């Protein structure tokens, strides 16, 4: 069984005394729960939620959120909040009707029911002296404005989980390529996509449904981490252990968890990696330390040479 297909395995090291500090911007209720639910269940994190819609407070409180801020983060200006028929589609940006109408099962959800005027506050203004480890952000096309307003906070993050779009669902919305360049310029490395949304062209149904698609991705969640060759950044106590926990619990990226713990041992003289690899082996996950096996690659060359 591939590691990422395995059921959840508890992270073997206790972080209860030095928890991962999560900031969730756009923490509106979602039926499937938070993608970082495993960190919450493991008592490995404290969560600060930012959600301008106070109606979500009761749900957020029930989801073990430690602190809730009912503010809108952005460039500090006054903007129009477009409240859509599906509340989770509401955005500071106006829905792009032409784009939405091209795809099946889209435009209906983005119909604007009302427009509210709302004041935004910069990320670094709201959290002027906070120190977060992990940012989860989903603000329907407004993500880049939030990131731009948080230079101080962004540079301290170990990782960022962000919704990105491949089509302009909202007018003027930055796309994945724009977000990717912005984060790369700030020392973040792309790791993986997680959930994604597909649609077919309008007038086409898949499996009898207009909200199914085959290969056309419209949006996805992406995870980035601070580049691992930055010894000064990662030399700060426990950062690499926290990152390993995120890799393990949230993404099941056990190989990168091994690497993070190996770097931790190299920088601080700890022995996390050996213990972690032993734990993986006991759990039946075949991930371990080891140099490149040239005989495997030579075999691949021979096989490809026959094609």
Protein Blocks (a to p, Z undefined) as FASTA:
>chain_A
ZZklpccdddfbdcklmccddddehiaccfklpfklmmmmnopaccddddfblklmmmmm
mnopabdcdddddehpacdddddfblmlgcfbdcdfklmmmpghklmmmpcfbdcddddd
dfklmmmmbccfbdcddeehilmmmmmmmmmmmmmpfbdcddddfbdfbghiacfklmmm
mmmmnopacfbdcdddddddehiaeehiakbcfklcfbdcddddddfklmklmmpghklm
mmmmmmmmmnopaklmmmmmmmmmmmnopaklmmmmmmmmmnopacdeddddfklmmmmm
mmmmmZZ
